[in-house]
Amino acid sequence: MKQALRTGERTLAEVLNLAETDDVIAHAKVVDVLKSLPRVGAVRAGRVMDRLDIAPNRRLRGLGKHQAAALVAEFSGKSTGNPSQS
């Protein structure tokens, strides 16, 4: 799943949807999944999670509806920069 994210075969939205039915994916930590995305490292993942009030030890299944939607919105942009960074 992480490799599919890294290569672009799957989107974050698809992985979050899979987490609803797949127990293995559901137990993955949010920070690890975010770090699997292209151009996202530990620092950016941590900043986004802090801004969205997502605990560092949160797992995918533990995300609220609004948190999941905010993550998808954050990482669905096609630009290479991070326009939301202050």
MARBA-3410 file (N, C-alpha, C, O; in Angstrom, 1 decimal):
86
0.8,-1.2,0.0,0.0,0.0,0.0,0.9,1.2,0.0,0.6,2.2,-0.7 ~ 1.9,1.3,0.8,2.8,2.4,0.9,3.5,2.6,-0.5,3.7,3.7,-0.9 ~ 4.0,1.5,-1.1,4.6,1.6,-2.4,3.7,2.1,-3.4,4.1,2.9,-4.3 ~ 2.4,1.7,-3.4,1.4,2.2,-4.3,1.2,3.7,-4.2,1.0,4.4,-5.2 ~ 1.2,4.2,-3.0,1.2,5.6,-2.7,2.4,6.3,-3.3,2.3,7.4,-4.0
3.5,5.7,-3.0,4.8,6.3,-3.4,4.9,6.5,-4.9,5.4,7.5,-5.4 ~ 4.4,5.5,-5.6,4.5,5.5,-7.1,3.3,6.2,-7.8,3.3,6.4,-9.0 ~ 2.3,6.5,-7.0,1.1,7.2,-7.6,0.1,6.2,-8.1,-0.9,6.7,-8.7 ~ 0.2,4.9,-7.8,-0.8,4.0,-8.3,-2.1,4.1,-7.5,-3.2,3.9,-8.0 ~ -2.0,4.6,-6.2,-3.1,4.9,-5.4,-3.0,6.3,-4.8,-1.9,6.8,-4.7
-4.2,6.9,-4.6,-4.2,8.2,-4.0,-4.5,8.0,-2.5,-4.9,7.0,-2.0 ~ -4.3,9.1,-1.7,-4.6,9.1,-0.3,-6.0,8.8,-0.1,-6.4,8.1,0.9 ~ -6.9,9.4,-0.9,-8.4,9.1,-0.7,-8.7,7.7,-0.9,-9.5,7.1,-0.2 ~ -8.1,7.0,-1.9,-8.3,5.6,-2.1,-7.9,4.8,-0.9,-8.5,3.8,-0.5 ~ -6.7,5.1,-0.3,-6.2,4.4,0.9,-7.1,4.6,2.1,-7.4,3.6,2.8
-7.6,5.8,2.2,-8.5,6.1,3.4,-9.8,5.3,3.2,-10.4,4.8,4.2 ~ -10.3,5.2,2.0,-11.5,4.4,1.7,-11.2,2.9,2.0,-12.1,2.2,2.5 ~ -10.1,2.4,1.6,-9.7,1.0,1.8,-9.6,0.7,3.3,-9.9,-0.4,3.8 ~ -9.2,1.7,4.1,-9.0,1.5,5.5,-10.3,1.2,6.2,-10.3,0.6,7.3 ~ -11.4,1.6,5.6,-12.7,1.3,6.2,-13.1,-0.2,6.2,-13.8,-0.7,7.1
-12.5,-0.9,5.3,-12.8,-2.4,5.1,-11.7,-3.3,5.4,-11.8,-4.5,5.7 ~ -10.4,-2.8,5.2,-9.2,-3.6,5.3,-8.6,-3.3,6.7,-8.0,-2.3,6.9 ~ -8.5,-4.4,7.6,-8.0,-4.2,8.9,-6.5,-3.9,8.9,-6.0,-3.2,9.8 ~ -5.8,-4.5,8.0,-4.3,-4.2,7.9,-4.0,-2.7,7.6,-3.2,-2.1,8.3 ~ -4.7,-2.2,6.6,-4.5,-0.8,6.2,-5.1,0.1,7.4,-4.5,1.1,7.6
-6.2,-0.3,8.0,-6.8,0.5,9.0,-5.8,0.7,10.2,-5.9,1.7,10.9 ~ -5.0,-0.2,10.4,-4.1,-0.1,11.6,-2.7,0.5,11.3,-1.8,0.6,12.1 ~ -2.6,1.0,10.1,-1.4,1.8,9.7,-1.4,3.2,10.3,-2.5,3.8,10.4 ~ -0.3,3.7,10.8,-0.2,5.0,11.4,-0.4,6.0,10.3,0.2,5.9,9.2 ~ -1.1,7.1,10.6,-1.3,8.2,9.7,0.0,8.8,9.2,0.2,9.0,8.0
0.9,9.0,10.2,2.2,9.6,9.8,3.0,8.8,8.8,3.6,9.3,7.9 ~ 2.9,7.5,9.0,3.7,6.6,8.1,3.1,6.6,6.7,3.8,6.6,5.7 ~ 1.8,6.7,6.6,1.1,6.8,5.3,1.4,8.1,4.6,1.7,8.1,3.4 ~ 1.4,9.2,5.4,1.7,10.5,4.8,3.1,10.5,4.3,3.4,11.1,3.2 ~ 4.1,9.9,5.0,5.5,9.9,4.6,5.7,9.1,3.4,6.7,9.2,2.7
4.7,8.2,3.0,4.8,7.4,1.8,4.4,8.2,0.6,4.7,7.8,-0.5 ~ 3.8,9.4,0.8,3.4,10.2,-0.4,4.6,10.9,-0.9,5.6,11.2,-0.2 ~ 4.6,11.1,-2.3,5.8,11.8,-2.9,5.9,13.2,-2.3,5.0,13.9,-2.0 ~ 7.2,13.6,-2.1,7.5,14.9,-1.5,7.0,15.2,-0.1,6.8,16.4,0.2 ~ 6.7,14.2,0.6,6.3,14.4,2.0,7.2,13.6,2.9,7.4,12.4,2.8
7.9,14.3,3.8,8.8,13.7,4.8,8.2,13.8,6.2,7.1,14.2,6.3 ~ 9.0,13.5,7.1,8.6,13.5,8.5,8.2,14.9,9.0,7.2,15.1,9.7 ~ 8.9,15.9,8.5,8.6,17.3,9.0,7.3,17.8,8.4,6.5,18.3,9.2 ~ 7.1,17.6,7.1,5.9,18.1,6.5,4.7,17.3,7.1,3.6,17.9,7.4 ~ 4.8,16.0,7.2,3.7,15.2,7.7,3.4,15.6,9.1,2.2,15.8,9.5
4.4,15.9,10.0,4.2,16.3,11.3,3.5,17.7,11.4,2.6,17.9,12.2 ~ 3.9,18.6,10.5,3.3,19.9,10.5,1.8,19.9,10.1,1.0,20.5,10.7 ~ 1.5,19.1,9.1,0.1,18.9,8.6,-0.7,18.3,9.7,-1.8,18.8,10.0 ~ -0.2,17.3,10.4,-1.0,16.6,11.4,-1.2,17.6,12.6,-2.3,17.6,13.2 ~ -0.2,18.3,13.0,-0.4,19.3,14.0,-1.5,20.3,13.7,-2.3,20.6,14.5
-1.4,20.8,12.4,-2.4,21.9,12.0,-3.8,21.3,12.0,-4.7,22.0,12.3 ~ -3.9,20.0,11.7,-5.2,19.4,11.6,-5.7,18.7,12.9,-6.7,18.0,12.9 ~ -4.9,18.9,13.9,-5.2,18.3,15.2,-5.3,16.8,15.2,-6.2,16.2,15.7 ~ -4.3,16.2,14.5,-4.3,14.7,14.5,-3.1,14.3,15.3,-2.0,14.7,15.1 ~ -3.4,13.4,16.3,-2.4,12.9,17.2,-1.3,12.2,16.5,-1.6,11.5,15.5
0.0,12.3,16.9,1.1,11.6,16.2,0.9,10.0,16.2,1.5,9.4,15.3 ~ 0.2,9.5,17.1,0.1,8.0,17.2,-1.3,7.5,16.6,-1.6,6.4,16.7 ~ -2.0,8.4,15.9,-3.3,8.1,15.3,-3.1,7.1,14.2,-2.2,7.2,13.4 ~ -4.1,6.2,14.1,-4.1,5.2,13.0,-5.2,5.6,12.1,-6.1,6.4,12.4 ~ -5.1,5.1,10.8,-6.1,5.5,9.8,-7.5,5.3,10.2,-8.4,6.2,10.0
-7.9,4.2,10.8,-9.2,3.9,11.2,-9.7,4.9,12.3,-10.9,5.1,12.5 ~ -8.8,5.5,13.1,-9.1,6.4,14.1,-9.3,7.8,13.7,-9.7,8.7,14.5 ~ -9.2,8.1,12.4,-9.4,9.4,11.9,-10.9,9.7,11.8,-11.7,8.9,11.5 ~ -11.2,11.0,12.2,-12.6,11.4,12.1,-12.9,11.7,10.6,-12.0,11.9,9.8 ~ -14.2,11.9,10.3,-14.6,12.2,9.0,-14.0,13.5,8.5,-13.5,13.6,7.3
-14.0,14.5,9.3,-13.5,15.8,8.9,-11.9,15.8,8.8,-11.4,16.5,7.9 ~ -11.3,15.0,9.7,-9.8,14.9,9.6,-9.4,14.2,8.3,-8.5,14.7,7.6 ~ -10.1,13.2,7.9,-9.8,12.4,6.7,-10.0,13.4,5.5,-9.2,13.4,4.5 ~ -11.1,14.1,5.5,-11.4,15.0,4.4,-10.4,16.1,4.3,-10.0,16.5,3.2 ~ -9.9,16.6,5.4,-8.9,17.7,5.4,-7.6,17.1,4.9,-6.9,17.8,4.2
-7.2,15.9,5.2,-6.0,15.3,4.7,-6.1,15.1,3.2,-5.1,15.4,2.5 ~ -7.2,14.6,2.7,-7.4,14.5,1.3,-7.3,15.8,0.6,-6.6,15.9,-0.5 ~ -7.9,16.8,1.1,-7.8,18.2,0.5,-6.4,18.7,0.5,-5.9,19.3,-0.4 ~ -5.6,18.5,1.6,-4.3,18.9,1.7,-3.4,18.3,0.7,-2.5,19.0,0.1 ~ -3.5,17.0,0.4,-2.6,16.3,-0.5,-3.1,16.0,-1.8,-2.5,15.2,-2.6
-4.3,16.6,-2.2,-4.8,16.3,-3.5,-4.4,17.3,-4.6,-4.7,17.1,-5.8 ~ -3.8,18.4,-4.1,-3.3,19.4,-5.1,-2.3,18.9,-6.0,-1.5,18.0,-5.7 ~ -2.3,19.4,-7.2,-1.4,18.9,-8.3,-0.1,19.7,-8.3,0.9,19.4,-9.0 ~ 0.0,20.8,-7.5,1.2,21.6,-7.5,2.3,21.0,-6.8,2.1,20.2,-5.9 ~ 3.6,21.3,-7.1,4.7,20.7,-6.4,5.1,21.5,-5.2,5.8,20.9,-4.3
4.6,22.7,-5.1,4.9,23.5,-3.9,3.9,23.2,-2.8,3.0,22.4,-3.0 ~ 4.0,23.9,-1.6,3.1,23.7,-0.6,2.5,25.1,-0.3,3.0,25.8,0.6 ~ 1.4,25.4,-1.0,0.8,26.8,-0.9,0.2,27.0,0.5,0.0,28.2,0.9 ~ -0.1,26.0,1.3,-0.7,26.2,2.6,0.3,26.5,3.6,-0.1,26.9,4.8 ~ 1.6,26.4,3.3,2.6,26.6,4.3,2.7,28.1,4.6,2.8,28.9,3.6
2.7,28.5,5.9,2.8,29.9,6.2,4.2,30.4,6.4,4.4,31.5,6.7
END
